[in-house]
Amino acid sequence: MQYIRIASIDDPLFARMHRLMQEVFPPEEVLAFDLWKEPLEDPGIRVFVAVHEGEVVGATEYRYYADLNVAMTDFTIIGREGLGIGRFLALERQKDLNALAAVQGKQLYGMFAEIYDPYRVENHEFGGIKPMDPFVRREVLSHLGYKRIDFPYVHPSWQNDGEAVSGLDLCFLPTNEDQDSLEADLIVTFLTRYYAVLPQKPQAWVEMVERLSGMDRVPLRPI
């Protein structure tokens, strides 16, 4: 299996990846094809596909913020069962991030991820692909070491329509597995930067960030 970076919407692998995204994610979570041009050309955004026998069978997007020394996993897609795609993507991503942090003379502090809560949202079938089932994904991410950041979370819709999307938790994978809280100002800085690309922020998101700004640390809880 190959781990191949995509840096242009003109790459034929990107069209295959985008179709895969549309098959497994709800519409409000998928950025339109043409709007991917700038993100893919951004050196800070890393999009890789898992290619097996010439077919795109998985993908992951993530980014590393050198000044914060944290990463964000935007998404991970497992397109087929029985190939070990999830483990392959997780290992390759971690190797890449460790190398990026090492260039800065640091050890990665941790990685954010948004995780669906299937106990609150029951209608995400993810194209019928069982490894993408929210119950399975949540348990896998728990095994990887992710912890839920304990505050009520919403995010702006990627359709940039000003709607608030709920049913997810913002989670964090600390490099130090004994870490039980996270700096609130780090969360605020990260969220503000991450969603700067969406000008239409829902009021619920603005109020959430304001509440976080008044806090010191936020507990990390088991998923």
C-alpha positions in Angstrom: 0.0 0.0 0.0 1.3 3.5 -0.9 0.9 6.7 1.2 0.8 9.5 -1.4 0.4 13.2 -0.8 -2.1 15.2 -2.9 -1.3 18.8 -3.6 -3.6 19.8 -6.5 -7.2 19.4 -7.5 -5.8 18.4 -10.9 -4.2 15.2 -9.5 -6.5 12.3 -10.7 -6.2 10.8 -7.2 -7.9 13.9 -5.8 -11.1 13.3 -7.9 -11.2 9.7 -6.6 -10.7 10.9 -3.0 -13.4 13.5 -3.3 -15.9 10.9 -4.6 -15.0 8.7 -1.6 -15.6 11.6 0.8 -19.1 12.2 -0.8 -19.9 8.5 -0.3 -19.1 8.4 3.4 -19.6 11.9 4.9 -22.9 13.9 5.2 -23.1 16.8 2.7 -22.4 19.6 5.3 -19.0 18.0 6.1 -17.7 17.9 2.5 -16.0 21.0 1.0 -17.0 21.5 -2.6 -14.5 20.2 -5.2 -13.3 23.6 -6.5 -12.9 25.0 -3.0 -10.2 22.5 -2.4 -7.8 24.3 -4.7 -6.2 26.6 -2.1 -6.2 24.1 0.8 -4.4 21.6 -1.3 -1.8 24.1 -2.3 -1.3 25.3 1.3 2.0 23.7 2.5 0.6 23.5 6.0 -2.3 21.2 5.0 -1.4 17.7 4.4 -3.7 15.4 2.4 -2.6 11.8 1.8 -4.4 8.9 0.2 -3.8 5.2 0.7 -3.5 3.6 -2.7 -3.9 -0.2 -3.1 -3.5 -1.8 -6.5 -4.0 1.6 -8.2 -7.2 2.3 -6.3 -7.8 5.0 -3.6 -9.0 3.0 -0.6 -8.5 5.5 2.1 -7.5 9.1 2.9 -6.5 11.4 5.7 -6.1 15.2 6.0 -4.3 16.8 8.8 -2.2 19.8 9.6 0.6 20.8 12.0 0.8 24.1 13.7 4.5 24.7 14.4 4.0 27.6 16.7 1.5 25.7 18.8 3.2 22.3 18.4 -0.1 20.6 17.9 -1.8 18.9 15.0 -5.4 18.5 13.8 -6.7 15.4 12.1 -9.4 16.8 9.7 -10.6 13.4 8.6 -9.7 9.8 8.1 -11.5 7.7 5.5 -11.4 3.9 5.4 -12.9 2.9 2.1 -12.6 -0.9 2.3 -12.6 -3.5 5.0 -9.9 -6.1 5.5 -6.8 -4.2 4.3 -5.6 -2.7 7.6 -6.2 0.8 6.1 -6.9 2.5 9.4 -3.7 1.4 11.1 -1.7 2.1 7.9 -3.0 5.7 7.8 -2.6 6.3 11.5 1.1 5.0 11.5 2.1 7.0 8.4 0.4 10.1 9.7 2.1 9.8 13.1 5.5 9.3 11.5 5.0 12.4 9.3 3.9 14.6 12.3 6.8 13.4 14.4 9.2 14.4 11.7 7.6 17.8 11.3 7.8 18.4 15.1 11.5 17.2 15.1 12.3 19.9 12.5 11.2 22.4 15.1 13.4 20.7 17.8 10.2 19.5 19.6 8.2 16.5 20.5 4.6 16.8 19.3 2.4 18.0 22.1 -0.8 16.4 20.8 -3.4 16.2 18.2 -7.0 17.5 18.0 -9.9 15.7 16.2 -13.6 16.1 15.9 -15.4 12.8 16.7 -19.0 12.0 16.1 -21.0 11.0 19.2 -23.3 8.2 17.9 -25.2 8.3 21.2 -26.5 11.7 20.1 -26.6 11.4 16.3 -27.8 8.1 14.9 -28.3 8.8 11.2 -24.7 8.8 9.9 -24.3 5.5 7.9 -21.0 6.6 6.2 -21.8 4.8 2.9 -22.5 1.5 4.7 -18.7 1.0 5.3 -18.5 -0.7 8.6 -15.1 0.6 9.7 -16.5 4.1 9.3 -19.5 3.4 11.6 -19.4 6.1 14.4 -19.5 3.5 17.1 -16.5 1.7 15.6 -14.6 4.9 14.9 -15.2 6.3 18.4 -13.8 3.1 20.0 -10.8 3.0 17.7 -9.9 6.6 18.5 -10.3 5.8 22.2 -7.8 2.9 21.8 -5.4 5.3 20.0 -5.5 7.5 23.1 -7.9 10.3 22.2 -9.7 12.0 25.1 -12.9 14.1 25.0 -12.3 17.8 25.8 -15.1 18.4 28.4 -17.2 21.3 27.1 -20.3 21.5 24.9 -19.0 21.7 21.3 -20.4 23.0 18.0 -18.6 23.9 14.8 -19.5 26.0 11.8 -20.9 24.1 8.8 -18.4 23.6 6.0 -21.2 24.8 3.6 -20.4 28.2 5.1 -24.1 28.9 5.6 -23.8 30.1 9.2 -25.4 27.0 10.6 -24.0 25.3 13.8 -23.2 21.6 13.5 -23.6 19.6 16.7 -23.4 15.9 17.5 -19.6 15.9 17.7 -17.0 16.1 20.4 -13.7 18.0 20.1 -11.1 15.6 21.3 -7.4 15.6 21.9 -4.7 13.0 21.7 -1.9 14.0 24.2 1.6 12.7 23.7 1.7 12.3 27.5 -1.1 9.8 28.1 -1.3 10.8 31.7 -2.3 14.4 30.8 -5.9 15.0 32.2 -6.5 18.7 31.1 -5.8 21.1 28.3 -5.1 24.8 28.3 -8.2 26.7 27.3 -6.3 29.4 25.5 -4.7 26.7 23.3 -8.2 25.5 22.4 -9.4 29.0 21.6 -6.3 29.8 19.5 -6.6 26.6 17.6 -10.4 26.9 16.9 -10.1 30.5 15.9 -7.3 29.7 13.4 -8.8 26.5 12.1 -12.2 28.0 11.3 -10.8 31.3 10.0 -11.6 30.1 6.5 -15.3 30.2 7.2 -16.5 33.8 7.6 -20.1 32.8 8.4 -19.8 31.8 12.1 -23.0 30.7 13.9 -23.7 32.6 17.1 -23.5 29.4 19.1 -19.9 29.0 18.0 -19.0 32.6 18.9 -20.6 32.1 22.4 -18.7 28.8 22.9 -15.4 30.5 22.1 -16.2 33.4 24.5 -16.9 30.9 27.3 -13.7 29.1 26.7 -11.8 32.4 26.7 -12.9 32.9 30.3 -11.5 29.5 31.4 -8.0 28.4 32.5 -7.9 24.7 31.7 -10.5 22.2 30.4 -10.7 18.6 31.6 -9.8 15.7 29.3 -12.3 12.8 29.8 -12.3 9.2 28.5 -14.3 8.8 25.2 
